[in-house]
Every structure is written in structure tokens, then in C-alpha cells.
Amino acid sequence: MNQINIMLHDGTHLILAEDEMIQSIQSVLDDFQMPGMYLAIAKDYDKQIILNKEYIVAINVEEADND
């Protein structure tokens, strides 16, 4: 399983596993490249994370640990 690792401007990381998100990782990457100030990531139970794109330094897709 993959996870998405979003590095924020203050050096912190937001890590979301594929199974925590309703939308696909590719959809998140596509949305990040679209014009607009915010990146919205849909999660389970009608929740979402909204990030200001200017606060995002990098987005990496990596294999999740199976711990």
C-alpha cells in the first residue's frame, strides 16, 4: 500500500495512507497542480483536510510501512 507524504513549510509532515483517503493519490496530485489556493483531500466519514498550497513544500508518494 502507498501513502502520501506532504511536507509543510514549517518542516512538519502530513502522512496519509491510501486507505485513509476517499480519493486516489493520483487525484490528489492532479488537484495540487490545478489553479487555486487550496488543496482539499477527502477522508472517511465525510471529513476532509484543506491545506493552503503556498504552505506545501513537497508531496511525495511512498510505500507505507506495514508496522
C-alpha positions in Angstrom: 0.0 0.0 0.0 1.2 3.5 -0.8 1.0 6.7 1.3 1.2 10.4 0.5 3.7 12.4 2.5 3.1 16.2 2.4 6.0 18.3 3.7 4.8 21.6 5.1 6.7 24.9 5.2 7.4 24.6 8.9 9.2 21.3 8.4 6.3 19.1 9.6 4.9 16.2 7.5 1.3 15.2 7.0 1.2 11.5 6.1 -1.9 9.9 4.8 -2.2 6.2 3.8 -4.2 5.3 0.7 -6.9 3.6 2.8 -7.5 6.8 4.8 -8.5 8.8 1.7 -11.6 8.5 -0.3 -9.9 9.9 -3.5 -6.9 8.3 -5.1 -3.4 9.6 -4.7 -3.3 10.5 -8.4 -6.4 12.6 -7.9 -4.6 14.5 -5.0 -1.6 15.1 -7.2 -3.8 16.3 -10.1 -5.7 18.7 -7.8 -2.4 20.1 -6.4 -1.4 21.1 -10.0 -4.7 22.8 -10.7 -5.0 26.5 -10.2 -6.4 27.6 -6.8 -5.1 28.4 -3.4 -6.3 25.3 -1.5 -5.8 21.6 -1.7 -8.7 19.6 -0.3 -8.3 15.9 0.5 -11.4 13.9 1.1 -11.2 11.4 4.0 -13.5 8.8 5.6 -16.7 9.8 7.4 -17.3 12.9 5.3 -14.2 14.6 6.7 -11.6 16.5 4.6 -8.3 18.2 5.1 -7.8 21.6 3.4 -4.3 22.9 3.0 -3.1 26.2 1.6 -1.0 25.3 -1.4 1.5 28.0 -0.7 2.3 26.3 2.7 3.1 23.0 0.9 6.8 22.5 0.1 6.7 19.0 -1.4 4.4 16.0 -1.9 5.9 12.5 -2.1 4.3 9.2 -2.8 6.0 6.4 -1.0 5.4 2.8 0.1 3.7 2.6 3.5 5.3 0.8 6.4 3.4 -2.4 7.4 4.0 -2.0 11.1 
